[in-house]
Amino acid sequence: MMLLMIATVHYLFSTNELEIVIDWSILFVSVDIIVSLIKALSYTTNISDLLQTSQMMATVYFFMALYYTPKRWYHYMIGIMSFFSMSTVAYLGMAIGSISTFFGKPQYRVWVFLFSLILCTVIGYIGPYKFVKDTVFFDKQSISIHETTGRDKIMYVAASALSDKPEGYGFFAGEPYLLYTKKLGAINGHNSFISASISLGYAGIILLLIFFLKMFCTTFSRYIPSEYRAPLIGCFLVGFLQCMGNPGLGSRVYGGWIPVMFLFTLICGFYVNNKFYDMNYDEV
C-alpha cells in the first residue's frame, strides 16, 4: 500500500503542476467519502450515521479543502463531513490545526484572531470545565480518562506488556493476541505509540518517535512552498492527532492508516520535489 502511494505521488509530481497534485488528492478523498456513504446506505438511512462514515478520511483533509480556492461542491462536502464527524479526536486535531492559518494568507489570521477572542470570552463566561464537557466530552458522563471508550484499559495493558516483554510481541500479530487475551475486543492499540510498544517494545516507540519528529520538521520546512504550507500543516496536525487517538500508523492497514499515510507521503513529495528538483523553492 505504501509503495502504491509513493508511485502515485511520484506520478503526480512528474506533471510539474502542483495544482494537479492537490486536485487529485482532493478527488481521491471525495471518491472515498462517496463510496463510504454508498456502503453505509446499504444498512442505514439515518442522517447522523451517514455523516459519521468518514470520520478519519474527511477530517484529515479538512484544511486542504478549507484553503482551496475557488471552492467546488466536493470541498464543501469534505467540510460538512468533517464538522459532523462526531469524532472527539478529529475535533481536537482541527482545533490545533487552526494554527496553520499563521503560515497562510494574512486575511485568514484576522478571522482566527477574532474567533480566538470570541472563544476565550465564551470560555471565561461559562467556565473552562463546562466548555470542555459540552464540547470535547459532549457525549460522555464526565471529563475523565475513563470516558475514552476503553482506551484507558488498552493503555494499562500496553504499559504492563512493555514491562513484561520489552522487546514486544511482534508486528502486527502481537496486538490482537495480547488484547484478545485480555478480553478487550480491540484489534490494535488505537494509538500509534501503544501499537508500536506492543509490537516492537521500546525499539518501536523510539523508531516511531523519530519518524514523527522527522515528519514534523519536514512539514514545517522552508522547502514546502508557501502557498501549500498552511493546508499541509493543518492536515498534518489532524493526521497526527488521529494517530494518537485512533487506529493509524504503527499498526496494520486499518482505520486512519490510509488517509494519514497518503498525507505523509504527499508532504514528503512536496519536500523532495522542491528541495532536490526545483531550485526556485520559497526561501521564506
URGI-V28899 format. One record per pair of residues at least 12 apart in sequence whose C-alpha atoms are under 8 Angstrom apart, sorted by the first residue. I is the first residue (numbers start at 0). J is the second residue. D is the distance in whole Angstrom. If there is no record, write none. Layout:
I/J/D + I/J/D
//
This chain:
1/260/7 + 1/261/8 + 4/261/6 + 4/264/7 + 5/264/6 + 8/20/8 + 8/264/7 + 8/265/6 + 8/268/7 + 9/268/7 + 12/268/7 + 12/272/7 + 25/60/8 + 25/63/8 + 25/64/7 + 25/74/8 + 28/56/7 + 28/57/7 + 28/60/8 + 29/73/6 + 29/76/8 + 29/77/7 + 31/56/8 + 32/52/8 + 32/53/6 + 32/56/7 + 32/57/7 + 32/77/8 + 35/52/6 + 35/53/7 + 36/49/6 + 36/52/6 + 39/52/7 + 47/83/8 + 50/80/6 + 50/83/6 + 50/84/6 + 51/80/7 + 51/83/7 + 51/84/4 + 51/85/6 + 52/84/7 + 53/80/7 + 53/81/8 + 53/84/7 + 54/80/7 + 54/81/7 + 54/84/5 + 54/85/7 + 54/86/6 + 54/89/7 + 55/89/7 + 55/241/7 + 55/254/7 + 55/255/5 + 55/258/7 + 56/255/7 + 56/258/5 + 57/77/5 + 57/78/7 + 57/80/6 + 57/81/6 + 58/77/8 + 58/78/8 + 58/80/7 + 58/81/5 + 58/84/8 + 58/89/6 + 58/93/8 + 58/237/7 + 59/89/8 + 59/234/5 + 59/235/8 + 59/237/5 + 59/238/5 + 59/241/8 + 59/258/7 + 59/259/7 + 60/77/8 + 60/234/6 + 61/77/6 + 61/78/6 + 61/81/6 + 61/93/8 + 61/234/7 + 62/96/8 + 62/230/5 + 62/231/8 + 62/233/6 + 62/234/6 + 63/230/5 + 63/231/7 + 63/233/8 + 63/234/7 + 64/77/7 + 64/78/7 + 65/78/7 + 65/230/8 + 66/230/6 + 87/135/6 + 87/136/8 + 88/240/6 + 88/241/6 + 88/244/6 + 88/245/8 + 89/237/6 + 89/240/7 + 89/241/7 + 90/135/8 + 91/135/8 + 91/237/8 + 91/240/7 + 92/236/6 + 92/237/4 + 92/238/7 + 92/239/8 + 92/240/5 + 92/241/7 + 93/233/7 + 93/236/8 + 93/237/6 + 95/233/8 + 95/236/7 + 95/237/8 + 96/232/7 + 96/233/4 + 96/234/7 + 96/235/8 + 96/236/5 + 96/237/6 + 97/111/8 + 97/233/6 + 98/233/7 + 99/229/5 + 99/230/7 + 99/232/6 + 99/233/5 + 100/229/6 + 101/229/8 + 102/225/8 + 102/228/7 + 102/229/5 + 103/225/7 + 103/226/7 + 103/228/7 + 103/229/5 + 150/188/8 + 150/189/7 + 152/183/8 + 153/178/8 + 153/183/7 + 153/188/6 + 154/188/8 + 154/193/7 + 156/178/8 + 156/181/8 + 157/188/8 + 157/193/6 + 157/196/7 + 157/197/6 + 160/197/7 + 161/196/6 + 161/197/7 + 161/200/6 + 161/201/8 + 164/200/7 + 165/199/8 + 165/200/5 + 165/201/6 + 166/199/6 + 166/200/5 + 166/201/7 + 166/202/7 + 167/196/6 + 167/197/5 + 167/198/5 + 167/199/4 + 167/200/4 + 167/201/8 + 168/197/6 + 168/198/5 + 168/199/7 + 168/200/8 + 169/197/7 + 169/198/5 + 169/199/6 + 170/198/5 + 170/199/7 + 170/250/7 + 171/198/6 + 171/250/6 + 171/251/6 + 172/198/8 + 173/197/7 + 173/198/6 + 174/186/7 + 174/187/5 + 174/188/7 + 174/194/7 + 174/197/6 + 174/198/6 + 175/187/6 + 187/246/7 + 187/250/7 + 188/246/7 + 189/242/8 + 189/243/7 + 189/244/6 + 189/245/4 + 189/246/4 + 189/247/7 + 190/242/6 + 190/243/5 + 190/244/5 + 190/245/6 + 190/246/6 + 190/247/7 + 191/207/8 + 191/242/5 + 191/243/6 + 191/246/7 + 191/247/6 + 191/248/6 + 191/249/5 + 191/250/7 + 192/204/6 + 192/207/7 + 192/243/8 + 192/249/7 + 194/249/6 + 194/250/6 + 195/207/7 + 195/249/5 + 195/250/7 + 207/249/7 + 214/263/7 + 217/266/8 + 217/267/7 + 217/270/7 + 218/231/7 + 218/232/6 + 218/235/7 + 218/266/6 + 218/267/8 + 218/270/8 + 219/232/7 + 220/270/8 + 221/280/8 + 221/281/7 + 221/282/6 + 221/283/6 + 222/269/8 + 222/270/6 + 222/273/6 + 222/274/6 + 222/280/6 + 222/281/7 + 222/282/8 + 223/269/6 + 223/270/5 + 223/273/7 + 223/280/8 + 223/281/7 + 224/269/8 + 224/273/8 + 224/280/6 + 224/281/6 + 225/281/6 + 225/283/7 + 231/266/7 + 234/262/8 + 235/262/7 + 235/263/7 + 238/258/8 + 238/259/5 + 238/262/8 + 239/259/8 + 241/255/7 + 241/259/8 + 242/255/7 + 242/259/8 + 247/259/7 + 248/260/7
//
